[in-house]
Amino acid sequence: MGIYTSAHDPAVSIEFMLRREFDCNRGGFGGIANADFVEYHWYTAIAAGLGFRYATANEAKRSEIKLFIHRFGYYLEIDLNKLLAFSSNTSIVNGSQVTIDYENGSVAISAVIEALRAVLD
């Protein structure tokens, strides 16, 4: 698992996974396969990649995708920069205290990326 200090670093990792999934260059698939987009809209980017895979997946892969969304949807709704700001398992997001299941935001982001990699492989 990577330890991230910048939201752009995990965004680049996700960009490369999406480029492979969509078989495109940087900025392909309407600009979604681009770290600059992913950094601020990672839920949209990941959902696009999973939706693309889901369309042609068998039932086992569809179950994996559904499980990923169920397990990580909560984290995907938090902006990468805000999630990275978690120095512990609690932080204030949009004025409310939020608790995550990981020791900090970097570890949570790493878990999401590793799980996404497994689903897309």
VOPAGU-2260 file (C-alpha; in pm, 1 decimal, decimal comma):
REM VOPAGU-2260
SITE   aa  ch    i         X         Y         Z
SITE  MET   A    0       0,0       0,0       0,0
SITE  GLY   A    1     125,3     345,3     -85,7
SITE  ILE   A    2     154,8     628,4     160,6
SITE  TYR   A    3      26,3     939,7      -7,9
SITE  THR   A    4     119,2    1296,8      77,3
SITE  SER   A    5     -48,4    1456,7    -223,7
SITE  ALA   A    6    -391,5    1384,8    -370,2
SITE  HIS   A    7    -236,4    1387,8    -715,5
SITE  ASP   A    8     -30,0    1074,1    -643,7
SITE  PRO   A    9    -326,3     837,2    -597,6
SITE  ALA   A   10    -503,0    1016,3    -882,5
SITE  VAL   A   11    -215,9     918,5   -1112,5
SITE  SER   A   12    -247,4     554,9   -1001,6
SITE  ILE   A   13    -618,7     560,6   -1078,9
SITE  GLU   A   14    -554,2     734,0   -1411,8
SITE  PHE   A   15    -327,3     449,0   -1522,0
SITE  MET   A   16    -588,1     188,6   -1424,8
SITE  LEU   A   17    -857,2     377,3   -1617,5
SITE  ARG   A   18    -634,3     421,8   -1921,4
SITE  ARG   A   19    -581,6      46,4   -1927,3
SITE  GLU   A   20    -953,6     -19,6   -1875,1
SITE  PHE   A   21   -1064,4     220,9   -2150,5
SITE  ASP   A   22    -762,8     145,1   -2374,2
SITE  CYS   A   23    -694,3     514,5   -2418,2
SITE  ASN   A   24    -431,9     783,6   -2368,6
SITE  ARG   A   25    -420,8    1039,9   -2090,3
SITE  GLY   A   26    -737,5    1242,5   -2098,2
SITE  GLY   A   27    -924,2     973,1   -2289,4
SITE  PHE   A   28   -1282,6     871,0   -2232,7
SITE  GLY   A   29   -1402,6    1230,1   -2227,1
SITE  GLY   A   30   -1122,6    1347,9   -1999,0
SITE  ILE   A   31   -1211,7    1103,0   -1721,2
SITE  ALA   A   32    -887,7     905,1   -1759,8
SITE  ASN   A   33    -684,5    1201,9   -1640,5
SITE  ALA   A   34    -524,3    1245,2   -1296,3
SITE  ASP   A   35    -626,1    1610,4   -1288,5
SITE  PHE   A   36    -991,4    1505,9   -1323,2
SITE  VAL   A   37    -955,9    1208,9   -1087,3
SITE  GLU   A   38    -801,9    1425,8    -815,1
SITE  TYR   A   39   -1127,6    1618,9    -773,2
SITE  HIS   A   40   -1382,1    1367,1    -903,9
SITE  TRP   A   41   -1252,1    1024,6    -809,9
SITE  TYR   A   42   -1600,1     883,1    -750,7
SITE  THR   A   43   -1707,9     972,6   -1103,9
SITE  ALA   A   44   -1386,6     837,5   -1257,2
SITE  ILE   A   45   -1396,9     508,8   -1067,4
SITE  ALA   A   46   -1770,1     463,3   -1129,7
SITE  ALA   A   47   -1709,8     515,3   -1503,0
SITE  GLY   A   48   -1436,5     250,8   -1507,2
SITE  LEU   A   49   -1643,4       4,4   -1307,2
SITE  GLY   A   50   -1952,3      71,5   -1517,9
SITE  PHE   A   51   -1753,4       9,8   -1833,6
SITE  ARG   A   52   -1635,3    -324,8   -1694,1
SITE  TYR   A   53   -1978,9    -413,4   -1551,8
SITE  ALA   A   54   -2143,5    -386,2   -1893,1
SITE  THR   A   55   -1958,8    -691,9   -2024,8
SITE  ALA   A   56   -1882,0    -873,7   -1698,8
SITE  ASN   A   57   -1996,1   -1218,1   -1598,8
SITE  GLU   A   58   -2198,6   -1261,8   -1279,2
SITE  ALA   A   59   -1891,4   -1325,3   -1061,3
SITE  LYS   A   60   -1723,0   -1002,6   -1176,0
SITE  ARG   A   61   -2048,9    -810,6   -1138,1
SITE  SER   A   62   -2067,1    -932,2    -778,3
SITE  GLU   A   63   -1708,5    -810,2    -719,9
SITE  ILE   A   64   -1799,5    -468,7    -859,5
SITE  LYS   A   65   -2111,6    -443,2    -642,8
SITE  LEU   A   66   -1911,2    -543,6    -336,4
SITE  PHE   A   67   -1646,2    -281,0    -414,4
SITE  ILE   A   68   -1910,3      -8,0    -442,3
SITE  HIS   A   69   -2079,3    -125,1    -122,8
SITE  ARG   A   70   -1749,5    -141,2      66,8
SITE  PHE   A   71   -1588,9     181,1     -58,9
SITE  GLY   A   72   -1874,6     405,1    -177,1
SITE  TYR   A   73   -1857,8     598,8     149,9
SITE  TYR   A   74   -1493,0     690,2      90,3
SITE  LEU   A   75   -1548,5     776,4    -273,9
SITE  GLU   A   76   -1794,8    1045,5    -168,7
SITE  ILE   A   77   -1516,1    1228,6      19,0
SITE  ASP   A   78   -1290,2    1441,1    -201,2
SITE  LEU   A   79    -937,8    1294,9    -225,2
SITE  ASN   A   80    -784,9    1607,6     -71,7
SITE  LYS   A   81   -1027,0    1598,8     221,7
SITE  LEU   A   82    -972,1    1226,9     275,4
SITE  LEU   A   83    -597,3    1274,9     264,5
SITE  ALA   A   84    -634,2    1542,5     536,1
SITE  PHE   A   85    -743,0    1272,0     785,4
SITE  SER   A   86    -436,6    1241,5    1009,8
SITE  SER   A   87    -626,9     989,9    1221,8
SITE  ASN   A   88    -951,1     800,9    1174,8
SITE  THR   A   89   -1160,2    1112,8    1245,7
SITE  SER   A   90   -1174,2    1453,8    1081,9
SITE  ILE   A   91   -1415,2    1733,1    1005,3
SITE  VAL   A   92   -1561,0    1719,2     653,8
SITE  ASN   A   93   -1799,3    1994,1     542,6
SITE  GLY   A   94   -1861,0    2092,7     904,5
SITE  SER   A   95   -1935,1    1742,6    1035,0
SITE  GLN   A   96   -1713,3    1498,7    1218,2
SITE  VAL   A   97   -1650,8    1192,0    1005,4
SITE  THR   A   98   -1497,4     862,8    1118,4
SITE  ILE   A   99   -1329,6     621,8     878,6
SITE  ASP   A  100   -1234,1     255,2     925,1
SITE  TYR   A  101    -863,8     316,0     864,2
SITE  GLU   A  102    -589,4     473,4    1075,0
SITE  ASN   A  103    -577,0     778,3     845,0
SITE  GLY   A  104    -684,0     904,1     503,7
SITE  SER   A  105    -372,3     786,8     323,8
SITE  VAL   A  106    -430,6     429,3     436,9
SITE  ALA   A  107    -797,6     452,7     333,3
SITE  ILE   A  108    -700,5     577,5     -13,3
SITE  SER   A  109    -446,4     296,4     -46,4
SITE  ALA   A  110    -713,0      40,5      44,6
SITE  VAL   A  111    -951,3     178,2    -218,1
SITE  ILE   A  112    -680,6     172,1    -486,8
SITE  GLU   A  113    -568,9    -182,8    -404,9
SITE  ALA   A  114    -929,8    -304,7    -410,9
SITE  LEU   A  115    -995,9    -124,0    -739,2
SITE  ARG   A  116    -684,2    -278,9    -889,5
SITE  ALA   A  117    -807,6    -624,8    -785,9
SITE  VAL   A  118   -1154,2    -565,9    -936,5
SITE  LEU   A  119   -1016,1    -437,1   -1265,3
SITE  ASP   A  120    -756,4    -714,9   -1303,7
